[in-house]
Amino acid sequence: MDITTLSEKLNHTLSALRYGEKPKELYEPIRYIMALGGKRIRPLLVLLSAKMFDEDVEKALLPAAAVEVFHNFTLMHDDIMDKAPLRRGQQTVHEKWDANTAILSGDVMLVRAYELLLGVEQDKLALVLRLFSRTAAEVCEGQQLDMNFERREQVSIHEYIHMITLKTAVLLGFSLELGAILQGAPKSDAEHLKAFGDNVGIAFQLRDDLLDVYGDKDKFGKQVGGDILSDKKTFLMLTALEQANEQQRQTIISWRDKTDESIAEDKVKAVTEVYDQLNIRHQTEQQIDLYFQKAIHHLDAIQLPKERKSTIRGLALQLMERDS
Amino acid sequence: MDITTLSEKLNHTLSALRYGEKPKELYEPIRYIMALGGKRIRPLLVLLSAKMFDEDVEKALLPAAAVEVFHNFTLMHDDIMDKAPLRRGQQTVHEKWDANTAILSGDVMLVRAYELLLGVEQDKLALVLRLFSRTAAEVCEGQQLDMNFERREQVSIHEYIHMITLKTAVLLGFSLELGAILQGAPKSDAEHLKAFGDNVGIAFQLRDDLLDVYGDKDKFGKQVGGDILSDKKTFLMLTALEQANEQQRQTIISWRDKTDESIAEDKVKAVTEVYDQLNIRHQTEQQIDLYFQKAIHHLDAIQLPKERKSTIRGLALQLMERDS
């Protein structure tokens, strides 16, 4: 079964999910956010991981859906907290309805995510739910740290990596671990897949930070420099602040809190110049490579023939837009 | 083991719970709301139910705690939605911190509630989590209906009973069912306990509505007529509106949206007069009695000697402040 067939199976499972009917104010927002789409990368990782150990991935379909429902629950609640107007180019739930609706519909989504895991074989259920719960709490911790960092003057690179690990990476790691556990994979293989996913997740987020500044505008689909304009403490910004001399530091600081579109071009240009002086692009690429190599090291350690691991390896490379 | 010893065991379990440490912004509000106390009625029902079937209730302690953590999660999120300034006489979490904190800490509480159930014996785990999840979703549905009703002109008595069943009663029912299941009670006994709890829950909420108008001010601890002042659609109000003649209806409607303290006494007096004319007090007492008798009928149907059921029966009577 190739990746396209898996995707189709997954999409079929997702669109067949029933969250509830009444009251409609509670359930319509769930159907709305789930219909916004997205790359469905997390549930796909569950299935690809499962497929490494057993071609028959039927029993991984609902657990894969659980991960996607959980992910969208976090988006629904994060969007309230971040006051985000748009999600995937459409109105966010709290904008289209209101914050109360987004709170309560999100709560039910978390419940439904757990329910989708309850079909897991009895002897694996407690373990799966324990790991899922740990991951869920970590994702919340990551979101809290992200909000804390916005209000803080100083954030270290180490703290930043810890935050994106919790907020973004651990759910990718869990997705891969879940697929392995469902198919009865050896514990060490499941753990290596978890570590592979965590590290790919970190690399992926760093790459996101990088592309925001150095990405191809047409390819990336977002405004170049959006993070700079909104004073976001990304890996690039934190590295620059750590290494800047007094003048460079002053340049960055002088642009802070200026977020108006009219000065956007000047601000992005000025901060990018500092980045260029400090060779931030290259340093970030090195870090991405470091985490990616760590990830590959864990993939290599899995006790399976190379060809069984090639699809996941390929997907990771594709996420990184790399050739090898 | 008497009810006081059970309560002590329960309080010990609750105060020994560890929710997490970092970031403290996420976990402090959880410790705060859990320390506000309350009657702990739901976890106590879990233990009393468990004790009916087996004196050794050790294995029910963490599941009982799960129910209390879940209940406090719903309070934390409901208080945001209801813009409530106080909870048990103290600042609500969204007031003491902010709404984002209350959203995210609440989310983690729901995760922790699930985690506290994961020690349930393997062969019972899926069932327990399925019933818990169903109950959790129902409680959210009840809160949504409650919010809907605030904005609606017309609400039928039937719809109101449905709402309080979901919002309040089903968690009492689940608590009792949970205790029975954990001790391996026969399915029919667990189901009768669930029905007993649901009906006691409805009766209890109706009694709450009644006491708000006809309660002894000193005993009840709240301002008499608070529901009338805030135009709350209680059982009493909805029954009155259904049975009022045109003049009585106009009296009630003329006071609507007048919530200032300066007119409080006059408003409460005027609406209570209409209630008195329509004999609403007696009708509500009849309804409470109806649901209470339904509850007792289910308790009687449980296949255990009478003395095993006397503590729960006594507690229900106590909740109703009845002698028999």
Interface residues (C-beta under 8 A of the other chain):
Chain A: G20 K22 P23 E25 L26 H77 I80 M81 A99 N100 I103 L104 G106 D107 V108 L110 V111 R112 Y114 E115 L118 Q122 D123 L125 A126 L129 R130 S133 A136 A137 C140 E141 Q143 Q144 L145 M147 N148
Chain B: G20 K22 P23 E25 L26 H77 I80 M81 A99 N100 I103 L104 G106 D107 V108 L110 V111 R112 Y114 E115 L118 Q122 D123 L125 A126 L129 R130 S133 A136 A137 C140 E141 Q143 Q144 L145 M147 N148
